[in-house]
């Protein structure tokens, strides 16, 4: 999320079939906020895709319509990950690196992605495209 600017809801809606390779480029088709289907492509780097592929290799039964990310808790094991779960995971890891503020949330990663892109030379138009705004 910090590298792509994806929203929590976009991560939860992603299925295996939404992650594809076109030539040398990885693409994820996103079902954005207010959209009914995964219709917004977003380019991904190998650095983003490598851990996702490693994660998917650990799942026994995958189909094209399988969720890209599963819940691994005892109670909800095997179901699609939720936005609340994503938020809790991100909060836990933020605390581990010394960031414990109610103002810093999972959505803050989206802001960080935008600022990082701008600082690395992306144009405002490119960042707007990345964030699907």
C-alpha positions as CSV (number, residue, x, y, z in Angstrom):
1,X,0.0,0.0,0.0
2,X,2.9,2.4,0.7
3,X,4.3,1.7,-2.7
4,X,1.1,1.7,-4.7
5,X,-1.2,4.1,-2.9
6,X,-3.9,1.4,-2.9
7,X,-6.8,1.9,-0.5
8,X,-7.7,-0.8,2.1
9,X,-10.9,-1.5,0.2
10,X,-9.0,-2.0,-3.0
11,X,-6.7,-4.5,-1.4
12,X,-9.6,-6.5,0.1
13,X,-11.4,-6.6,-3.2
14,X,-8.4,-7.9,-5.2
15,X,-8.5,-11.4,-6.6
16,X,-5.8,-13.6,-8.0
17,X,-7.0,-12.9,-11.5
18,X,-6.5,-9.2,-11.1
19,X,-2.7,-9.6,-10.9
20,X,-1.3,-10.2,-14.3
21,X,2.0,-9.8,-16.2
22,X,1.9,-8.0,-19.6
23,X,5.2,-8.4,-21.2
24,X,7.8,-7.3,-18.6
25,X,5.3,-5.3,-16.6
26,X,3.1,-6.4,-13.7
27,X,-0.5,-5.0,-13.6
28,X,-3.2,-5.2,-11.0
29,X,-6.7,-4.3,-12.0
30,X,-8.3,-2.5,-9.1
31,X,-11.9,-2.3,-8.2
32,X,-11.8,1.2,-6.8
33,X,-14.1,3.0,-4.4
34,X,-17.5,3.4,-6.0
35,X,-16.8,1.0,-8.8
36,X,-18.6,-2.3,-9.5
37,X,-15.7,-4.2,-11.2
38,X,-11.9,-4.3,-11.3
39,X,-11.5,-1.8,-14.2
40,X,-8.6,0.4,-13.2
41,X,-5.1,-0.9,-14.0
42,X,-2.2,0.0,-11.8
43,X,1.4,-0.9,-12.7
44,X,3.4,-2.8,-10.0
45,X,7.1,-3.3,-9.7
46,X,8.8,-6.6,-9.1
47,X,9.6,-5.4,-5.6
48,X,5.9,-5.2,-4.9
49,X,4.9,-8.4,-6.7
50,X,7.7,-10.7,-5.3
51,X,6.3,-11.0,-1.8
52,X,2.8,-11.4,-3.1
53,X,3.9,-14.3,-5.3
54,X,5.7,-15.8,-2.3
55,X,2.6,-15.5,-0.2
56,X,0.4,-17.0,-2.9
57,X,2.7,-20.0,-3.2
58,X,1.8,-20.8,0.5
59,X,-1.9,-21.1,-0.3
60,X,-3.1,-24.6,-1.2
61,X,-6.2,-24.1,-3.2
62,X,-6.0,-21.1,-5.5
63,X,-8.3,-20.3,-8.4
64,X,-8.6,-17.2,-10.5
65,X,-11.4,-15.9,-8.4
66,X,-9.6,-16.5,-5.1
67,X,-8.9,-13.5,-2.9
68,X,-5.5,-12.1,-3.4
69,X,-5.2,-11.9,0.4
70,X,-6.8,-14.2,3.0
71,X,-7.6,-13.8,6.7
72,X,-5.4,-16.1,8.7
73,X,-7.0,-15.6,12.1
74,X,-8.3,-18.6,14.0
75,X,-12.0,-17.5,13.8
76,X,-12.0,-16.3,10.2
77,X,-9.3,-18.4,8.6
78,X,-9.7,-18.8,4.8
79,X,-12.0,-15.9,4.3
80,X,-11.2,-12.7,2.3
81,X,-9.1,-10.2,4.4
82,X,-11.2,-7.2,5.7
83,X,-10.4,-3.5,5.8
84,X,-10.4,-3.8,9.6
85,X,-7.8,-6.6,9.5
86,X,-5.6,-4.5,7.2
87,X,-5.9,-1.5,9.5
88,X,-5.0,-3.6,12.6
89,X,-2.0,-5.2,10.8
90,X,-0.7,-1.8,9.7
91,X,-1.2,-0.3,13.2
92,X,0.7,-3.2,14.8
93,X,3.7,-2.7,12.4
94,X,3.7,1.0,12.8
95,X,3.9,0.6,16.6
96,X,6.8,-1.9,16.1
97,X,8.8,0.9,14.4
98,X,7.9,3.5,17.0
99,X,4.9,5.2,15.3
100,X,1.9,5.2,17.7
101,X,-0.4,8.0,16.8
102,X,-4.2,8.0,16.2
103,X,-3.5,10.3,13.3
104,X,-1.4,7.8,11.4
105,X,-3.6,5.1,9.9
106,X,-3.6,2.6,7.0
107,X,-4.8,5.5,4.8
108,X,-1.7,7.4,5.7
109,X,0.2,4.9,3.5
110,X,-1.7,6.2,0.5
111,X,-0.5,9.8,1.4
112,X,3.1,8.5,1.8
113,X,3.0,6.9,-1.6
114,X,1.9,10.1,-3.2
115,X,4.5,12.3,-1.4
116,X,7.2,9.7,-2.2
117,X,6.3,9.6,-5.9
118,X,6.4,13.4,-6.1
119,X,9.8,13.6,-4.3
120,X,11.2,11.1,-6.7
121,X,10.2,13.2,-9.8
122,X,6.7,12.1,-10.6
123,X,4.4,14.8,-12.0
124,X,1.2,15.7,-10.3
125,X,-0.7,14.2,-13.1
126,X,1.2,10.9,-12.7
127,X,0.5,10.8,-9.0
128,X,-3.2,11.5,-9.6
129,X,-3.3,8.6,-12.1
130,X,-1.5,6.4,-9.5
131,X,-4.1,7.3,-6.8
132,X,-7.0,7.0,-9.3
133,X,-8.4,10.4,-8.4
